Amino acid sequence: MLELLPISARLVTPEHAATVVSPAYDALDEQARAARAASQPDCFLTALPSGGVEPETLERNRRAVDRLLREGRFSELRAGLLVVLELRDGGRTLTAVIGDVDVAAYLDGRIRPHEHVRPDRVDQLARYLDEVRIASSPVCVLHPRTATLDQLTRQLRRRAPRVDTALPDGGELRVWPVTDPATIAGLAEAVGSLKALTIADGHHRAAAVARRVGATASRPPATTGVDAPRERRVLTALVASDELAVLPFHRRVEGLPDVTAEEVAAVLAERWLRLTPLPGPSAPERSGTVHLVVAGSWWRVDIGDRRGPPPVDSLDAAVADRELIAPIATLAPGPATVPVVPVPAPLGLAALDRPDAVGIALVPATMQDLLSATADGQVLPHKSTYLLPKLRSGILVVPR
């Protein structure tokens, strides 16, 4: 049974929400995040690490949080609340119930991952927690839709929201803090009955909490549930799985200076794969086909006959890792590991085209692929799914 714990939090003030709440982190590349933070000092991106987590970066993040709190961009600290959130973006509406969950639930299988994490990124986020000591970006956890939770959140959303604002990137945000003990108990009971819980977004954030407190699946925290200290809690948003759309993370294989289509064609031909020219930039429309961009020219590669067994090895991302990225990486001039950069679909196909890289455009996995893999105890290839709507940072500040 999952225990949803009330949080102590500061909520963004209604008059500042439009300028403080950040755009979806992955929808901007590192340079765009830095530019947005520099030009909009109230944007919560100033409190998030863009790139590395050097001491001066974390100190800058800490100062940004302190300033936003000091200058009244957030309310006074409120204890003992849950939060219901409604986010409309890209033609879809997401409703989330937000509270704390003990990190043990992420380690013992009550909440299952759908992808592996990078240890270096986990270390970075653990250092962020140590130095900045806040959580503001909830881990998004999927659940099957239930009538009970739907009814409770629908009743809450009939009330006037605390925050109701249009966001600069086109989304619409409404927030309801929940402080009534009976309502909190009802939401917690409904969440406690949920089964088949899966991380949609935030694997590294959950793993960073475990890393910070030295917890593992074989060595869970000594104190759990309501008695767990705040350092062992994960800010978590529960979302019905049918509310999210799945977009792809494309791939950009870097470290290939002056690479040519002829070179790529040659290494793929060794695996009996053929490049077919395309008239211009386009994303594939069906599984079993990927599109490549090399030095500004676009090509189609059919990989349908290379699928492995479902639910994971049959995915285009898994086939691309095995059959395309591995041979393309041999074109690198030196022995160093070739960087493979996940490129979220909202950045556009132009983000795949670099003079020192080969871009690979993929068809996304489906929500059923994701849920089938986790039900089978498997995980998808790293960065296979970009889920929308994407939860934002800067709505809450929770001390850690």
C-alpha positions as CSV (number, residue, x, y, z in Angstrom):
1,M,0.0,0.0,0.0
2,L,1.3,3.4,-0.9
3,E,1.2,6.1,1.8
4,L,0.7,9.6,0.5
5,L,2.1,12.0,3.1
6,P,1.1,15.7,3.6
7,I,3.8,18.2,2.8
8,S,5.1,21.4,4.3
9,A,5.4,23.8,1.3
10,R,5.4,27.3,0.1
11,L,3.0,27.9,-2.9
12,V,3.8,30.3,-5.7
13,T,1.6,33.4,-5.2
14,P,-1.2,34.0,-7.7
15,E,0.2,37.3,-9.0
16,H,3.6,35.9,-9.7
17,A,2.8,32.4,-11.0
18,A,3.1,33.4,-14.7
19,T,6.6,34.7,-14.3
20,V,7.9,32.2,-11.7
21,V,6.7,28.8,-12.8
22,S,9.3,27.5,-15.2
23,P,8.8,26.0,-18.7
24,A,9.2,22.2,-19.0
25,Y,12.9,21.6,-18.3
26,D,13.5,19.2,-21.1
27,A,11.6,21.4,-23.7
28,L,14.7,23.7,-23.7
29,D,18.3,22.8,-24.3
30,E,21.0,23.9,-21.9
31,Q,21.8,27.1,-23.8
32,A,18.1,28.1,-23.9
33,R,17.6,27.4,-20.2
34,A,20.6,29.6,-19.4
35,A,19.3,32.4,-21.6
36,R,15.8,32.2,-20.1
37,A,17.2,32.3,-16.6
38,A,19.4,35.3,-17.5
39,S,16.7,37.3,-19.1
40,Q,13.9,36.4,-16.6
41,P,15.4,36.4,-13.1
42,D,12.1,35.5,-11.5
43,C,11.8,32.3,-13.5
44,F,12.4,29.3,-11.4
45,L,15.0,28.0,-13.9
46,T,17.3,30.3,-11.9
47,A,17.0,27.9,-9.0
48,L,17.6,24.8,-11.1
49,P,21.0,23.5,-12.2
50,S,21.5,23.8,-16.0
51,G,24.3,21.5,-17.0
52,G,26.7,20.6,-14.2
53,V,26.5,21.2,-10.4
54,E,29.7,22.9,-9.6
55,P,29.8,24.6,-6.1
56,E,29.3,28.0,-7.6
57,T,26.3,26.8,-9.6
58,L,24.7,25.4,-6.5
59,E,25.4,28.5,-4.5
60,R,23.8,30.6,-7.3
61,N,20.7,28.3,-7.2
62,R,20.5,28.7,-3.4
63,R,20.7,32.4,-3.7
64,A,18.0,32.4,-6.3
65,V,15.7,30.4,-4.1
66,D,16.4,32.7,-1.1
67,R,15.6,35.8,-3.2
68,L,12.3,34.4,-4.5
69,L,11.2,33.6,-1.0
70,R,12.4,36.9,0.5
71,E,10.7,39.0,-2.2
72,G,7.3,37.4,-1.8
73,R,7.1,35.2,-4.9
74,F,5.9,32.3,-2.7
75,S,3.6,32.2,0.3
76,E,4.6,31.6,3.8
77,L,5.4,28.0,4.7
78,R,2.2,25.9,5.2
79,A,2.3,22.6,6.9
80,G,0.0,19.6,6.5
81,L,-1.3,20.0,3.0
82,L,-1.7,18.1,-0.2
83,V,-2.0,19.8,-3.6
84,V,-4.3,19.1,-6.5
85,L,-3.1,20.6,-9.8
86,E,-4.6,20.9,-13.2
87,L,-2.3,21.6,-16.2
88,R,-3.6,22.1,-19.7
89,D,-1.1,22.0,-22.4
90,G,-0.9,20.7,-26.0
91,G,-4.6,19.9,-26.2
92,R,-4.5,17.7,-23.1
93,T,-5.4,18.2,-19.5
94,L,-3.4,16.6,-16.6
95,T,-4.8,16.3,-13.1
96,A,-2.3,15.5,-10.4
97,V,-2.5,14.8,-6.6
98,I,0.8,16.0,-5.1
99,G,2.3,15.0,-1.7
100,D,5.3,13.2,-0.3
101,V,6.0,9.5,-0.6
102,D,8.6,7.7,1.4
103,V,11.6,6.8,-0.7
104,A,11.2,3.1,0.4
105,A,8.2,2.9,-2.0
106,Y,10.5,3.6,-4.9
107,L,12.9,0.9,-3.8
108,D,10.6,-2.0,-2.8
109,G,8.6,-2.2,-6.0
110,R,5.4,-0.4,-5.0
111,I,6.4,2.3,-7.6
112,R,8.3,0.8,-10.6
113,P,10.7,2.5,-12.9
114,H,10.4,2.3,-16.7
115,E,14.0,3.3,-17.5
116,H,17.5,3.0,-16.0
117,V,19.2,6.0,-14.5
118,R,22.6,7.5,-15.1
119,P,24.7,7.4,-11.9
120,D,26.5,10.7,-12.7
121,R,23.1,12.5,-13.0
122,V,21.9,10.9,-9.8
123,D,25.0,12.2,-8.0
124,Q,24.4,15.7,-9.4
125,L,20.9,15.8,-8.1
126,A,21.9,14.4,-4.7
127,R,24.4,17.2,-4.4
128,Y,21.7,19.7,-5.3
129,L,19.5,18.4,-2.5
130,D,22.4,18.6,-0.1
131,E,23.3,22.2,-1.0
132,V,20.0,23.8,-2.1
133,R,17.8,21.7,0.3
134,I,14.5,22.1,-1.5
135,A,12.3,20.0,-3.8
136,S,10.1,21.7,-6.4
137,S,9.9,19.3,-9.3
138,P,7.6,16.4,-8.5
139,V,8.3,12.9,-9.7
140,C,5.4,12.0,-12.0
141,V,3.9,8.6,-11.1
142,L,1.3,6.9,-13.4
143,H,-1.7,5.0,-12.1
144,P,-4.7,3.3,-13.7
145,R,-7.7,5.6,-13.7
146,T,-10.1,5.0,-10.7
147,A,-13.6,6.4,-10.1
148,T,-12.9,7.2,-6.5
149,L,-9.9,9.4,-7.1
150,D,-11.6,11.0,-10.1
151,Q,-14.6,11.9,-7.9
152,L,-12.5,13.4,-5.2
153,T,-10.4,15.6,-7.5
154,R,-13.5,16.6,-9.5
155,Q,-15.2,17.9,-6.3
156,L,-12.1,19.8,-5.3
157,R,-11.8,21.4,-8.8
158,R,-15.3,22.8,-8.5
159,R,-13.9,25.3,-6.0
160,A,-12.0,28.5,-6.9
161,P,-8.3,27.6,-7.3
162,R,-5.6,29.3,-5.3
163,V,-3.6,29.8,-8.6
164,D,-5.3,30.2,-12.0
165,T,-2.9,31.5,-14.6
166,A,-1.9,31.3,-18.3
167,L,1.8,30.3,-18.7
168,P,4.0,32.1,-21.2
169,D,4.7,28.9,-23.1
170,G,1.0,28.4,-23.8
171,G,-0.1,26.1,-20.9
172,E,-2.8,26.9,-18.3
173,L,-2.2,26.1,-14.7
174,R,-4.7,25.8,-11.8
175,V,-3.7,24.8,-8.2
176,W,-5.8,23.9,-5.2
177,P,-4.0,23.5,-1.8
178,V,-5.9,20.9,0.3
179,T,-5.8,21.5,4.1
180,D,-9.0,19.9,5.3
181,P,-8.1,16.8,7.3
182,A,-11.0,14.8,6.1
183,T,-10.3,15.6,2.5
184,I,-6.6,14.8,2.9
185,A,-7.6,11.5,4.5
186,G,-9.9,10.7,1.6
187,L,-7.3,11.4,-1.0
188,A,-4.7,9.4,0.9
189,E,-7.0,6.5,1.1
190,A,-7.8,6.6,-2.6
191,V,-4.1,6.8,-3.4
192,G,-3.4,3.9,-1.0
193,S,-5.6,1.6,-3.0
194,L,-3.8,2.3,-6.3
195,K,-1.9,-0.6,-8.0
196,A,0.5,-0.8,-10.9
197,L,2.3,2.5,-10.1
198,T,5.0,3.5,-12.6
199,I,7.4,6.4,-12.8
200,A,6.6,8.5,-15.8
201,D,9.1,11.2,-15.3
202,G,11.7,11.9,-12.5
203,H,13.6,8.7,-12.2
204,H,16.8,10.6,-11.4
205,R,15.1,12.7,-8.8
206,A,13.8,9.7,-6.9
207,A,17.1,7.9,-7.1
208,A,18.9,11.1,-5.8
209,V,16.8,11.0,-2.6
210,A,17.8,7.3,-2.1
211,R,21.4,8.2,-2.9
212,R,21.4,11.0,-0.4
213,V,20.2,8.9,2.5
214,G,22.2,5.8,1.6
215,A,19.1,3.7,0.9
216,T,19.0,0.8,-1.6
217,A,16.5,-1.9,-2.4
218,S,18.5,-4.3,-0.1
219,R,19.0,-1.6,2.6
220,P,15.8,0.4,2.9
221,P,15.5,3.3,5.3
222,A,15.2,2.4,8.9
223,T,12.3,4.8,9.5
224,T,9.5,5.0,7.0
225,G,6.0,6.5,6.5
226,V,4.8,9.4,8.6
227,D,7.8,9.1,10.9
228,A,10.4,9.4,8.1
229,P,12.4,12.6,8.1
230,R,11.9,14.9,5.2
231,E,15.3,14.0,3.7
232,R,13.8,10.6,2.9
233,R,10.7,11.8,1.2
234,V,10.1,12.2,-2.5
235,L,7.8,14.9,-3.8
236,T,5.4,12.9,-5.9
237,A,2.5,13.7,-8.3
238,L,0.0,10.9,-9.0
239,V,-1.4,11.1,-12.5
240,A,-3.8,8.8,-14.5
241,S,-1.9,7.2,-17.3
242,D,-4.5,7.9,-19.9
243,E,-4.0,11.7,-19.5
244,L,-0.5,11.7,-21.0
245,A,0.6,11.7,-24.6
246,V,3.8,9.9,-25.5
247,L,6.3,11.7,-27.8
248,P,9.7,10.4,-28.8
249,F,13.2,11.2,-27.6
250,H,15.3,11.2,-30.7
251,R,19.0,10.6,-30.7
252,R,22.0,12.6,-31.8
253,V,25.3,10.7,-32.1
254,E,28.0,13.3,-31.6
255,G,31.8,13.3,-31.8
256,L,31.8,12.6,-35.6
257,P,33.6,15.6,-37.2
258,D,33.0,15.9,-41.0
259,V,31.0,12.7,-41.1
260,T,29.4,12.0,-44.5
261,A,26.4,10.0,-45.6
262,E,28.7,7.7,-47.6
263,E,30.6,6.7,-44.5
264,V,27.3,6.1,-42.6
265,A,26.0,4.1,-45.5
266,A,29.1,2.0,-45.6
267,V,29.0,1.0,-41.9
268,L,25.3,0.2,-42.1
269,A,25.7,-1.8,-45.2
270,E,27.9,-4.2,-43.2
271,R,24.7,-5.0,-41.3
272,W,22.6,-5.2,-44.5
273,L,20.9,-1.9,-43.8
274,R,20.3,0.6,-46.6
275,L,19.9,4.4,-46.7
276,T,17.0,5.7,-48.9
277,P,17.1,9.4,-49.6
278,L,14.3,11.7,-48.3
279,P,13.4,15.1,-49.8
280,G,13.9,16.9,-46.5
281,P,13.5,16.9,-42.8
282,S,10.7,14.6,-41.6
283,A,9.9,12.3,-38.7
284,P,9.0,8.6,-39.4
285,E,5.3,7.8,-39.2
286,R,5.3,4.1,-38.5
287,S,7.3,1.8,-36.2
288,G,10.0,-0.1,-38.0
289,T,11.3,3.0,-39.9
290,V,13.8,5.6,-38.6
291,H,15.0,8.8,-40.3
292,L,18.7,9.9,-40.3
293,V,20.2,13.3,-40.9
294,V,23.8,13.4,-42.0
295,A,25.4,16.7,-42.9
296,G,22.0,18.3,-43.7
297,S,20.8,15.4,-45.9
298,W,17.9,13.2,-44.7
299,W,17.6,9.4,-45.2
300,R,15.2,6.6,-44.3
301,V,16.3,3.2,-42.8
302,D,14.0,0.3,-42.5
303,I,14.6,-1.7,-39.3
304,G,11.4,-3.6,-39.0
305,D,13.1,-7.0,-39.6
306,R,15.6,-6.3,-36.8
307,R,13.0,-6.3,-33.9
308,G,13.7,-8.5,-30.9
309,P,11.0,-9.9,-28.6
310,P,8.5,-7.6,-27.0
311,P,7.9,-5.6,-25.0
312,V,11.4,-3.9,-25.0
313,D,13.7,-5.4,-27.6
314,S,11.0,-4.8,-30.3
315,L,11.0,-1.0,-29.7
316,D,12.5,1.3,-32.4
317,A,14.7,2.9,-29.7
318,A,16.2,-0.5,-28.7
319,V,16.7,-1.5,-32.3
320,A,18.4,1.8,-33.1
321,D,20.8,1.4,-30.1
322,R,21.8,-2.1,-31.4
323,E,21.7,-1.8,-35.2
324,L,22.4,1.9,-35.9
325,I,24.2,3.7,-33.1
326,A,26.7,1.0,-32.4
327,P,28.1,0.9,-36.0
328,I,27.8,4.7,-36.5
329,A,29.9,5.2,-33.3
330,T,32.8,3.3,-35.0
331,L,33.2,6.4,-37.3
332,A,34.6,8.4,-34.4
333,P,38.2,9.4,-34.9
334,G,39.5,8.3,-31.4
335,P,38.9,5.7,-28.7
336,A,36.8,8.0,-26.5
337,T,33.2,7.0,-25.9
338,V,30.9,8.7,-28.4
339,P,28.2,10.9,-26.8
340,V,24.6,9.9,-27.6
341,V,22.4,12.9,-26.8
342,P,18.6,12.3,-26.3
343,V,16.7,15.0,-28.1
344,P,13.1,15.6,-26.9
345,A,10.6,15.9,-29.7
346,P,9.6,19.5,-28.7
347,L,13.1,20.7,-29.7
348,G,12.2,19.9,-33.3
349,L,14.1,18.0,-36.0
350,A,16.5,20.9,-36.6
351,A,18.1,20.0,-33.2
352,L,19.3,16.7,-34.8
353,D,21.3,18.3,-37.6
354,R,24.8,19.1,-36.5
355,P,28.0,19.1,-38.6
356,D,29.8,16.7,-36.2
357,A,26.8,14.4,-35.5
358,V,24.3,11.9,-37.0
359,G,20.7,12.6,-36.0
360,I,18.2,9.7,-35.6
361,A,14.5,10.5,-35.6
362,L,12.3,7.8,-34.0
363,V,8.7,6.8,-33.6
364,P,7.8,6.9,-29.9
365,A,7.0,3.9,-27.8
366,T,3.4,3.8,-26.8
367,M,1.9,4.1,-23.3
368,Q,1.0,0.4,-23.5
369,D,4.7,-0.4,-24.4
370,L,5.7,1.4,-21.2
371,L,3.2,-0.2,-19.0
372,S,3.7,-3.7,-20.4
373,A,7.5,-3.4,-19.8
374,T,7.1,-2.4,-16.2
375,A,4.5,-5.0,-15.6
376,D,7.0,-7.6,-16.9
377,G,9.8,-6.2,-14.6
378,Q,11.7,-4.7,-17.6
379,V,12.8,-1.2,-18.4
380,L,12.8,0.7,-21.7
381,P,16.0,2.1,-23.3
382,H,17.2,5.3,-21.7
383,K,15.2,8.3,-22.6
384,S,12.6,6.5,-24.8
385,T,9.5,8.5,-23.9
386,Y,8.7,12.2,-23.6
387,L,5.4,12.5,-21.9
388,L,3.0,15.5,-22.2
389,P,1.7,17.5,-20.4
390,K,5.0,17.9,-18.5
391,L,4.9,18.9,-14.8
392,R,6.6,22.2,-14.0
393,S,9.0,23.5,-11.4
394,G,8.3,26.6,-9.3
395,I,4.8,25.8,-8.2
396,L,5.9,24.6,-4.8
397,V,9.0,24.9,-2.7
398,V,9.3,22.1,-0.2
399,P,12.1,22.2,2.3
400,R,14.5,19.2,2.3
